[in-house]
Amino acid sequence: MSKDSISSQIRSVQEALRLCKRSFVAVFMFSFVSNILMLTPMFYMINVFEKAVGTGSFPTLISLAVIVMFLYCIMALMEWSRSRVLVFVASRLDHVLAPRIYKLCFASESGGIAAAGMGSQPLADLNALRQFLAGGAVLVMFDLPWLPLYLVVMVLFHPALAVVALVCMVIMLVLALANQRSTTEGLKSANAAAGEINGQTQRNLRNAEVASAMGMTSALTRNWRQRQNAMLGVQEQASNAAGAYSAVIKSMNTAMQSAAITTGAVLAMQQEISPGVMIGAALLLGRALAPIQQGVMSWRGLVEAREQYRRLNDLLESFPPEKEKMTLPAIAGHLTSNEVMVVPPGGKQPTLVDINFTIPAGATVMILGASAAGKSSLVRTMLGLWPTSQGEMRIDGAEARSYDRDQLGPQIGYLPQDIELFDGTVADNITRFAEVDPELVVQAANDAAVHEMILTLPEGYDTVISAKPGFLSPGQRQRIALARALYNRPRLVVLDEPNSNLDDVGERALNRAIETLKSVGSTVVLVSHRQGAMPLADYLMIMDAGKITDFGTKAEVVARVSQRKAQRESAAAEQKAKALAGGEK
């Protein structure tokens, strides 16, 4: 099964980690061998004292040194192996989860899912979680289960040493738990606040030009500084507590080894153990306490990784993978709406109510209406970007959201109000980052009347452009985006205020593009305040306050609008005449 197919079926981070079960078992076994070999320095110390120094035997010392070096090499191999396996697990987790999370981020920003506006935070969480798994901190969890092994060895040395070791471990664990209770909530709150501040900063940076022009930068900086200070206050409090516990535990670790040496010295003076065992026991206790100390030192990373895991798990479980959809025939562009009501993702009040219409394939429809009339909400719903709260929006008889987006997307051209190009070449943007077909690219550019302008760029169609504005004028960006919408002359083209940044030349080019689309039988939905493209429209739709107030052929709607205008003028004249008559009396 391919990585893409596996990714499309994963429902949670937990499920993704289960795919790595064998790898975790391997790390567990490597950890077992590594922790067994961690006893090497202790046994080496004991044997050097008792069999080499005690007997004055250089051959014995050399033999012990050779054996211990061999064991150290095996231990290094075990440490390297488990580290490599965890790096593999981290990379596999990214391969399995990243595609779905990336698509969910896009769906969030486009309104396709209810978790609107989460930005790229899930991808940042996944990257941090991957780095945590690939780092050394996670190995602590594989070392902790082997603490009883060291207690057993202590018991074999002398029960009193085991009691000292057990007391030391309990003290360290109590300190670790106290550290967890005193810092977890603070670090969680600080991380949440930092995420909110980062999101707000990203949104502000999108309006950097406006902020700079109108002198808002200082005020925005003060606002950011206040939020940042509040976050730092919480973070510093939690970090100070963690630092205090870390210092205490580090000092306790040294003190406890001294306690082991003291206990061993008493036992050695009573000739119950040898001096070598006394030193070895101190080394062993230090090794036993090391995972606890490392856990405390890396506690902040553990807390953050747990929060990242929780957020990602909640996201994936809240939006399970869609079932694979059957491939439908190529669309003709027939649009129907039946009693549709739409509440924007994350909103509470509907922006569209009682939407009913039928647009035949190949027709050109012009949608008119004042600002906030619901025009952009309607086209987003037409394209299946926003779900319907009630009723059905259909393309060729199938609900717009029931199509596989990868199948439907190439058959649709969409030019939104807010023009966004992507980092890449001009040709990449026009082809929507598919394989570049030079003939179709030039055709789309000519349809949008932007071919000559592109040739004036430093490298023509291979010129690298940025998503950030500045390199191209708003009109140039809009015309390249129009070429993208017209690429391969799709069957359904939706243009939302396509002439907002166009001059007279650009508007004439837009009209020619619409004529070309009409000639090849494409359905064109045009939202505009300007009347320049009205002669090309077959149907007119007038919207107000989220409702369609009039819809029909251009001649029918124009006749009704003229009739209503004449009636209003007649009523106004009659009322004026009555007012004048009353004044004369």
N, C-alpha and C positions, 0 to 999 in steps of 0.2 A: 504494500500500500504506500502511495506517495506521501511526502510530507504535507502537501496541500490538502489531500483528502483526510489525513489524520487531523490536521489543524481544524478542518471544517466540522469535525465531529466532537471535539473536546468541549466539555460543558463547564469545567472548573479547573483551577490551578491544581487542586487535589487530584483530579483525574489525570492531568498531565504528569504530575509527579509519580503517579502509579505506573505510568509507562516506563519509568526509570527504576522500577523495583529491583531489577537484577543489578543495576549499577550500585544502588544503595546497599544491597547485600554484599557486593564485592568490597565496597568501602568499609562495611562492618567487619568483614573477614580480614582485610588489610589492617584495620585498626586493632583487631585482636592480636595479630602477629606482632604489630608494632609495639603494642603495650606489653606483650610478653618480653620482647627484646629490650624494652625500657628497663627491665630488671638487670640488664647486662652490667651497667656501671656498679651496681650494688654488689653483685656476685664477684665481679672483678676485684673490687676493693677488698672483700673478705678473703678471697683466695690469695691476693698479693700479700696481705698482712700475715696470713696463716701458713701459706705454702711456699712463698718466695722469700719474704723478709724474715719470717720466723726460722727458715732453714738456711738462709743465705744462698739459695740456689738461683744462679743466673739463668741456666737453661729453662727452669720452671717459669721464671719471669718472662723470658722471651717467648715461650710457648703460650703463656697466658695472653701476652700482648698480641700475638698473631691471631689467636682465636677471637679475641675481643674485637680486633680490627675487622675480621671477616664478618662478625655479627653486626658491627656498626654499618658495614656496607649493605648487609641484608636489610637493616632497619632503615637506612636511607632509601633503599629501593621501595620498601613498603610505603614510606612517607610520600615519595615521588609518585608512586602508583595511585594512592588514594587521592592525591591532589589532582592528578591527571583525570581520574574518573569523575571527580566533582566538576572539573572544567568542562568535561564532555556533557555532564548532566545539565549544567548551566546553559551551554550552547544549544542542547536539544530542547530545553524548555523554551528558549527564545524562538527556535525554528517552529515549534508546535503552537505556541501561543501568540507570537507577534503578528502573524497575518490577520487573525480574528480581531485582536485588540486594535490593530491599525484601522481595519474597516469599521469597527465600532466608534473609533474617534471621528472618522469621516461622517458616519451616520449621525453622531451626536451633533456635529456642527451643521449638518444639512437638515436637521429636524427629523431624521428617519427613526430615531428612538427617543424615548422620553427623557433620558439623561442628557439634556441639552447643555451645551457649553462646557463640557468637561475638558475640552482642549486636548493637549498631548500628555496630560498627567498620567493616564494609564501606561503609556509607553515609557515615561520616566520611571514609574513604579516597577515595570518589568525589567528595565535596564538595571535599576538598583538591586532588585531581587536577584537578578542573574549575577551581578558582581558579588553579592553576598555569598551566594552558593559557590562561586569560584574562588572566594577568598578563604583565609585560614580560620576565620571565626567559627564557621560551621563545623569544623573538625572537633571543636570542643564537645559537641553533642555526641560524637562517636567515641570520645575518650571517657566521658563520665560513667558509662555503664561498667567500666572495668575497674572502678574504685574498690569493689569487694575483693578483687584479685590481690590488691596490695595489702588489704587487711588480713587475708588468709596467709600471705607470706609473713606478715608481722606476727601472727599467732604462732607460726612454725618457729620463728626466732624466739619469742617469749610472749606470753599472754599480756604482761604488763605493757610491752611496747604496743601491742594491738589496742589496748585500752586507751593509751595516750593518743594513738593515731585516730581512733574512733572519736574521741572527744574533740580533737582538732578539726576533724572533718565536719562534725556537727556544728561547731562554732562557725566554721567558714560557710556552711550551708545556710545557717541562720542569718549571718551577715549578708549573704547573697540574696536571700529572700527579702530581707529588710530593704536592701538596695532596690530590688524590683518594685516593692510596694511604694517606696518614696519617690521614685523617678518615672515610672511608666506613664502615669496620667499626665505629668508635666511635659514629658517629651512628646507624647501623643498630641497634646494641645498645641505645643510649639510647632510640630510638623504640620498640623492642619492649618495653623495660622500662616506658616511660611508658604504653603501651597496656595492659599487664598491671595496672599500678597503677590506671589509670582504671577498668578493668573491676572490680577488687576493690573500689574505692571505691563504684562504683554498686551493687554487691551489698550492701555494708555499709549504704549509705543506705536500702536497702529495709527494713532492720531497725533504723532509727534509734530507733524508739520503745522497742524492747526494750533496745537499747544504753544509752539514756538512763535507763530505769527501773532497770536493774541496775548502773549505774555503770561501764559498759564503755567509755565514750567515750574516756577518757584512755588506756587500754590500746590501743584501736584506733588512736588518734592516734599513739602511740609506734611501733606496728608500721608505720603508714603513713610516719612520718618516717624510719624506718630504711631502708625500701625507696626512699623518695624521695631520701634522701641518697646511696644507692648509685647510683641512676640519674643524679643530678646530677653525681656524681664522674666517671662515664664521659662524660657530655655536656660537662662543663666541659673535660675533657682534649681531646676532639675539637674543641670550639669554640675553645679556646685555640690549638690547632695551626692551625685554619683562619684565625683572626684573625692569627696570625703570618705565614702565607703571604700573606694579603691585604695586610698592611702592607708586606711586602717587594715584592710585585708592584706595589703602588701607587707606592712609591718608585722602583722600577726603571722604571716607565712614564715618570716625569718625567726620570730620568737618561738614558733611551734617547733621548728627544726632544732632550735637550742634546747627546747623542752625534751625533745626526743634524745638528743645527745646527753642531756643531764640524766634522764631515766636510764639510758644505756650505760652511762658511766657508773651509776649506782649498782646496776646489775653486774657490770664487769668487775667492780671492786669486790662484789660478793661472789665473783667467779661463777656466775650463772650464765653469762655469755662472754664471748671473746671480744677484744678491742675492735677487731675487724667487723664483727656483727654490729657493734655500737655505731661505727661510722656508716656502715651500710644501711642501718635502720634510718639514720638521719637523711641519707640520700633518698631512700625509698619514700619517706614521708614527704619530702620536698616534691618528688615526682607525683605522688598521690594528690597533693594539694594544688598542683599546677593547673589542671583543667578547671578547678573551681575559680582560681585566681584569674585565669584567662577569660572565663565566662563573665566575671564581674568587669574586667577591663573592657570587654567588647559588648557590654550590656546594651549600650545605646544602639549599636548596630543591630543587635538582636531584636530590640523593641521596634526599630524602624522597619526591619525586614518583616516582622509579624504584621505590622500595619499595612505594609505594601501587599503582603500576601492576602490579607483580609479584603482590602479594597479591590484587588484584581479578582479574587474569588467571588465577591458580591457582584461585581460587574458581569462576569461571565455567566453566573447562575441567573442573574436578572434578565439577561438577553441570550437565551440558549441558541445554538446554531439553527438556522432555518433548514427545513427539509429540502432536499434536492428537488428542484422544480423541473417538470417536463419541458423540453424545448418546444416552444410554440412556433407556428408559421410566422414568416416575416410580416410585419404590420403593414396595413394600408393607410392608417392614420384616421380611422373613424372614431370620433370621441362622443361619449354619452355620459350624462350626469343625471342621477335620479335621487331627488330629495337629499342632497348632500349637505351635511353640516360639518364644519371643521373647527376644532380647537387647536391652536398652535401648540407644538410640543413644549411642555413646561408652563403653558398658560392655563387659565381657568375659564375665560370668556370666549365664546365662539367668534371667529372673524368672518365666517361664511355661514349663511343660513338659507335653507330652501333653494339650493342651486339645482336648476333643471335646464338641460339643453341637449341638443343633438347637432353635432357638426359632421357633415359628410366628409369622406376621404377626399383629399385634393382641394378642399375649400380654404380660402383665406379669411380669417376672422380678425377683426380689429376690436380690442376691448378698450372702452373709454370709461372715464370716471375720475372724480377728484382724488386727491391724496387720501390714503387710508380707507379707500372704498372697498378694498379686498382684492384688488387685481393681482398683486404678486402672490397672495395666499392662494388664489384660484389656480395660477399656473403651476405653483409648487404641488398642488393637489393633483392637477392634471397629469403631471409627470410621475406621480407616485412617491414624491419626496416627503410629503406630509400625509399621515393617515387620516381617513375620514372618521369622525365620531359617530356619524349616522349616514345612511345612504350608500350609494355606490358610484365610483368614478371609473369608467371603463375605457379601454383602448381596444378597438376591434372586438368588443364583446367580453374581453377578459379584464378583471379588476387591475387597475394600474399597478398596485403593489404586489400582485401575484406573479408578475414577470420576474424572471431571473435578470438582475440588473446588468450582468455581463453580456447577456443576449440582447436586452432591450436597448442598452446605452448606445451602441453604434448606430442604431436606427433612429436616434433622436438627436436633434441639435438644440442647444439651450444657450441663450445669452441672457444672464441675469442682470439686474440693475447694477450691482456692485461687481465691477470687472476684476477678475483675479486671473493673472497668468502664473505659470509655474516656472520654477528654476529649471532651465534647459534651453535648447535652441528654439528658434522660431519654428522650424519644421516640426520639432517634437511637440510643441504646443498646438500646432494646427492638426497634427495627426493624433492628438490625445495620447501621446507617448506609446503609440502602437508602432509597428514596423513602418518605416517611411516609404511611401510610394510616391516618387517624385511627380508623376503625372497627376495624381489626385491632389497632392499638395498645391501644385501650381493652379489646378482647376479651382480649388477652394479659394485661393488667394485672388484669382481673377474674378470669381463670383462676388467676393467682398471688395473688389477694386483696390486691393492692397498690394498686388504683385510689384508694381513699380516702386512703391515706397519701401518694400522689403529689400529690393535690389540695391537701394541706396545705403542700407546698413553696412557696417564694416565688413561683415562676412556673409551678407545676404541671408539666405535661409539657415545657414549654419551659425549665425550670430547667437551667442549665448545671452539670454535675457534673464532678469531676476524677477521673482515675485514682488519685490519691493518696487514702488513707483520711482520715477526719476529718469531712468534711461530712455523711456519712451513717453511721449505725451499722452494724456488721457484719450485723445482721439485715435492715436495710433494703437494704443492698447485695445481700445474698443473694436477697431477694425480687424486686428489680429484675432481677437476673441470671436468676432463674427465669422471670420474664415474657419475657425475651429468648429463653430456651430454648423457651418455649411459643408464641412468636410465629407466627401463621398455622397453629398446631396441626400441627406436622410429623409425618411418618409414623414416624419413629424418634426417641425421646427417651431420652437417657442422663443420669441424675442421680447424680452421685458425692457421697455424703454431703450431700444437699440440706437436711437438717434440723440440720446441725451448729451453726448460729447461730440457730435458730428457737426461739421460745417455744411454749407450748401453742397459742396462737392461730395462729401461723405454721405449726405442724405440722398443725393441722386444715385450714388452707388448702391445704397441700401435698397432703393426702389427697384433698381435693375436686378439685385439679388433676389428680391421677392418675385419679380417677374420670371426669373430663371427657375425658381422653385415651383411656381405655378405651372410652368411649361412641362416640368417632369412629373407633375402629379403629386407633389408634396403638400401635406396639410400645414398651413402656416397660421400660428396664433401670435398676433402682434399686439403688445400693450404699448400705448403711446398717448401722450398729451397733445402731440402735434398732429396736424391734419394732413401732412404732406403725403402719407401713404394711403389715405382713405380711398382715392380712386381705384386702388388695386384690391380693395376689400370686397369679398363676396357677401360677408355677413358682418353685422355690427352688434356688439354686446355692450350695454351701458350698465354700469354698476354704481351702487350707492349704499354705504353703511353695511357692506357685506352681503348685499342682495343684488340679484339681477333685476333691474327695473324695466329693461326692454331688450329684446333679442329677436333677430330675424334677418331677412335679406336686407342689404343696404338700402334698397328702394323703400321697403316697408318701414324700416326704422326711421329713415329720414322723413318719410311722409308723416309718421306718427309724431315725431319730434316737432315738425313744422306745424302740425295741427295743434299740438299742445301749446306751442309758443303763440300761435294765433289766438287760441282761446284765452290764454293768460293776458295777452295784449288787449283783447276785446273786453275781458272782465275788468282790467285796470282802467280802460277808457270809460267804461260804463260807470265804475265807481267814482272816477274823477268828475264825470258829468253830473252825477248825483250830488257830489260834494259842492260843485259850483252852483247847481240849482238851489241847494239848501242855503248857500251863502247869499244868493240874490233875494230870497224871501226874507 
